[in-house]
Amino acid sequence: MPSVTKVICLNRRGQQEARERQMQSLATKGLSFPEEALAKIQVFETDLAKLQLGLSLETYKNLLESTTHILHNAWAMSIKRPVQGFESQFRIMRNLIEFACDLSSLGGPPVSFQFISSITTVTGGSASNISGYWNPVEHLSFLFKLAQTINQLPDLHGPLSWTPVDDVAGALPWQKMLPILADALGIPLGNRLPLDEWVAFVRDFPANSLNKDQNPATVLADFLEYDFQRMSAGGLLNTTKSREHSQTLRAVGPVGPDLARKFIQYWKSIGFIA
């Protein structure tokens, strides 16, 4: 966007140099921008849970003088973490809201504050229609990894509700997607078990033949048994009302075979699955 003069990224600290890590993250997700757009990106590594967003007073004041939009994303994703474990995330949210209030107190135009988080999409995946990018540490990606590891698919029913980040998916029956996943993962289509039997199979799979990376069942088994069906097969959220009020949502079709194969191919390309 030509009207955007600068994009400030306040990132968590990492092992790599800050800008290098940001550029690598964009490349991993299949995102490319012209050099003039990349030149607008300025990266700070900080602890947003601290006062003044963990920034020096000078940097904080500089941001107050130039910020027009606040986009809060990358909320920590954890299926097993208790509410107390998200304390730092709520502190970050509060600090960003206080930053927005500080901006408003200067008498400028209203500030846009947008919150985007993978954990709030519940039934959807953080994916891309173009690259097939999908975060490999989410429950659906682990489910497919488990399926390939034990050579068995869960025989799921109900609508499959995936939401790519650059689109909104319609409802596609799981039963139509399973043959596609079986082919992409190299699993015989006849190797299907009802979900409860599949989870039991996962729990009983020889633990000594799998390392922790191969078998995430120790973390996910309870979630898959008690919550996955209702959360990922149309039992929790419904977009009917949203579609009534949004022409864009009404026009979007379901996730198709080509996109599903892109998800699998991406996970293969990074070595997450074989």
C-alpha positions in Angstrom: 0.0 0.0 0.0 1.7 3.3 -1.1 0.0 5.2 1.7 1.8 3.2 4.3 5.1 4.8 5.1 6.4 2.4 7.8 5.6 -1.0 9.3 6.9 -1.5 12.8 7.2 -5.2 14.0 7.5 -5.7 17.7 8.6 -9.3 17.9 9.5 -11.8 20.6 13.2 -12.3 21.1 14.8 -15.1 19.1 18.2 -16.6 18.3 18.6 -14.9 14.9 19.1 -11.3 14.0 15.7 -9.6 14.3 15.2 -8.5 10.7 16.7 -11.7 9.3 14.2 -13.7 11.3 11.3 -11.6 10.2 12.3 -12.0 6.5 12.7 -15.7 6.9 9.2 -15.9 8.5 7.7 -14.2 5.5 9.5 -16.5 3.1 8.4 -19.6 5.0 4.8 -18.6 4.6 5.3 -18.0 0.8 4.9 -14.2 1.1 6.9 -12.0 -1.2 7.0 -8.2 -1.5 8.8 -5.7 -3.7 12.0 -4.2 -2.3 10.3 -0.8 -1.8 7.7 -2.5 0.5 10.3 -4.4 2.5 12.3 -1.2 3.0 9.3 0.1 5.0 9.7 -2.7 7.6 11.4 -1.9 10.9 11.9 -4.7 13.4 12.3 -4.5 17.2 12.7 -7.5 19.5 11.1 -6.8 22.9 9.0 -8.1 25.7 5.6 -6.6 25.1 4.4 -7.7 28.6 6.7 -5.0 30.2 5.8 -1.4 30.7 6.1 0.8 27.6 5.9 -2.4 25.5 9.4 -3.2 26.8 10.8 -0.3 24.7 13.0 2.6 25.7 11.2 5.8 26.5 12.6 7.5 23.4 11.4 4.6 21.1 8.0 4.5 22.8 7.5 8.3 22.2 8.6 7.9 18.6 5.9 5.3 18.1 3.3 7.6 19.7 4.2 10.2 17.1 3.7 8.0 14.0 1.4 5.1 14.7 -2.0 5.0 13.0 -2.9 1.2 13.2 -2.2 -1.5 15.8 -2.4 -5.1 14.7 -2.0 -7.6 17.5 -1.3 -11.2 16.3 0.7 -14.3 17.2 -1.2 -15.1 20.4 0.5 -18.1 21.9 -1.2 -21.4 20.8 -1.5 -24.1 23.4 -4.2 -26.8 23.8 -3.1 -27.9 27.2 -2.2 -24.6 28.8 -4.6 -23.5 31.7 -6.0 -20.0 31.6 -3.4 -18.8 34.2 -0.8 -19.8 31.6 -2.0 -17.0 29.3 -1.3 -14.2 31.9 1.5 -12.7 29.9 -0.7 -12.7 26.8 -3.4 -10.7 28.6 -0.7 -8.3 29.9 0.5 -7.8 26.4 -3.1 -7.1 25.3 -3.5 -4.6 28.1 -0.3 -2.8 27.3 -1.3 -2.5 23.6 -4.6 -1.1 24.6 -2.9 1.4 26.9 -0.6 2.3 24.0 -3.7 3.0 21.9 -5.1 5.2 24.8 -1.9 7.1 24.9 -2.2 7.7 21.2 -5.8 8.9 21.5 -4.8 11.3 24.3 -2.6 13.2 21.9 -5.7 14.3 20.0 -5.0 12.8 16.7 -7.4 10.7 14.5 -8.9 7.5 16.0 -6.5 4.6 16.1 -7.4 1.3 14.5 -6.8 -1.6 16.9 -7.2 -5.1 15.3 -6.7 -8.4 17.1 -5.9 -11.5 15.0 -5.1 -14.8 16.7 -4.9 -18.4 15.5 -6.3 -19.6 18.8 -9.5 -17.6 18.2 -10.2 -19.3 14.9 -10.9 -22.6 16.8 -12.0 -24.7 13.9 -9.9 -23.1 11.3 -6.3 -23.4 10.3 -3.7 -20.8 9.6 -3.2 -21.6 6.0 -2.5 -20.0 2.6 -4.3 -20.7 -0.6 -1.1 -20.0 -2.6 1.8 -21.6 -0.7 -0.1 -24.3 1.4 1.5 -22.8 4.5 -0.1 -24.2 7.7 1.5 -23.9 11.1 2.8 -27.4 11.9 2.3 -27.1 15.6 -1.6 -27.0 15.5 -3.9 -29.8 16.3 -5.0 -30.7 12.7 -1.4 -30.9 11.5 -0.5 -33.2 14.4 -3.6 -35.3 13.6 -2.4 -35.9 10.1 1.1 -36.6 11.3 -0.3 -39.2 13.7 -2.4 -40.7 11.0 0.7 -41.2 8.8 2.7 -42.5 11.7 0.2 -45.3 12.6 -1.0 -45.7 9.0 -4.6 -45.2 10.0 -7.1 -42.4 9.3 -9.7 -41.3 11.8 -13.2 -41.9 10.2 -14.6 -38.5 10.8 -18.1 -37.2 10.0 -19.7 -33.8 9.8 -18.5 -30.7 8.0 -14.9 -29.9 7.7 -14.5 -26.2 8.6 -11.1 -24.9 7.6 -10.4 -21.2 7.3 -7.3 -20.1 5.3 -6.0 -16.7 6.4 -6.6 -15.3 2.9 -10.1 -16.7 2.5 -13.0 -18.2 4.4 -13.7 -21.8 3.8 -17.2 -23.2 3.3 -18.3 -26.5 4.8 -16.9 -29.6 3.1 -17.9 -33.1 4.5 -15.0 -34.9 6.1 -16.0 -38.0 4.2 -15.2 -36.3 0.9 -11.8 -35.1 2.2 -10.6 -38.4 3.7 -9.8 -40.0 0.3 -7.7 -37.0 -0.7 -5.8 -37.0 2.6 -5.3 -40.8 2.3 -3.7 -40.4 -1.1 -1.5 -37.4 -0.1 -0.3 -39.1 3.1 0.2 -42.5 1.5 -2.4 -44.3 3.7 -4.6 -47.0 2.2 -8.2 -45.7 2.1 -9.4 -48.8 3.8 -7.3 -48.1 6.9 -10.0 -46.1 8.7 -11.2 -46.3 12.3 -14.0 -44.6 14.1 -12.5 -41.6 16.0 -12.7 -43.2 19.5 -11.0 -46.4 18.2 -8.4 -44.4 16.3 -7.5 -42.4 19.5 -7.3 -45.7 21.4 -5.0 -47.0 18.7 -2.8 -43.9 19.0 -2.6 -44.3 22.8 -1.6 -47.9 22.5 0.9 -47.5 19.7 4.3 -48.8 20.9 5.7 -45.8 22.7 9.3 -47.1 22.5 9.2 -47.0 18.6 8.4 -43.3 18.5 10.3 -40.3 19.7 8.4 -37.3 21.0 8.5 -35.5 17.6 6.9 -38.5 15.8 4.2 -39.1 18.4 2.6 -36.0 19.8 -0.2 -38.2 21.2 1.0 -37.7 24.8 0.0 -34.1 24.5 -3.0 -34.4 22.1 -4.8 -37.6 22.9 -7.2 -36.2 25.5 -8.0 -33.3 23.2 -8.6 -35.6 20.2 -10.8 -37.9 22.3 -13.0 -35.3 24.0 -12.9 -32.1 22.0 -11.7 -32.6 18.4 -15.0 -33.9 16.9 -17.1 -31.1 18.2 -14.5 -28.4 17.4 -13.4 -29.5 14.0 -16.5 -31.2 12.6 -19.1 -28.5 12.7 -20.2 -28.9 16.3 -19.0 -25.7 17.8 -19.1 -22.7 15.5 -21.5 -21.9 12.6 -21.1 -19.2 10.0 -24.8 -19.1 8.9 -25.5 -15.6 10.4 -22.2 -14.2 9.2 -23.0 -15.4 5.6 -26.4 -13.7 5.8 -24.7 -10.4 6.3 -21.5 -10.8 4.2 -21.5 -11.2 0.4 -17.9 -12.1 0.5 -18.5 -15.1 2.9 -21.4 -16.2 0.8 -19.3 -16.3 -2.4 -16.4 -18.3 -0.9 -16.4 -22.0 -1.6 -15.2 -24.9 0.5 -11.6 -26.1 0.8 -10.9 -28.3 -2.2 -8.6 -31.2 -3.1 -5.9 -29.0 -4.6 -5.6 -26.8 -1.4 -5.6 -29.8 0.8 -2.8 -31.3 -1.2 -0.9 -28.0 -0.8 -1.2 -28.3 3.0 0.3 -31.8 2.9 3.0 -30.8 0.4 4.1 -27.9 2.6 4.4 -30.1 5.7 6.5 -32.6 3.6 8.7 -29.7 2.4 9.7 -28.7 5.9 10.2 -32.3 7.1 7.2 -32.3 9.4 5.7 -35.4 7.8 7.3 -38.0 5.5 
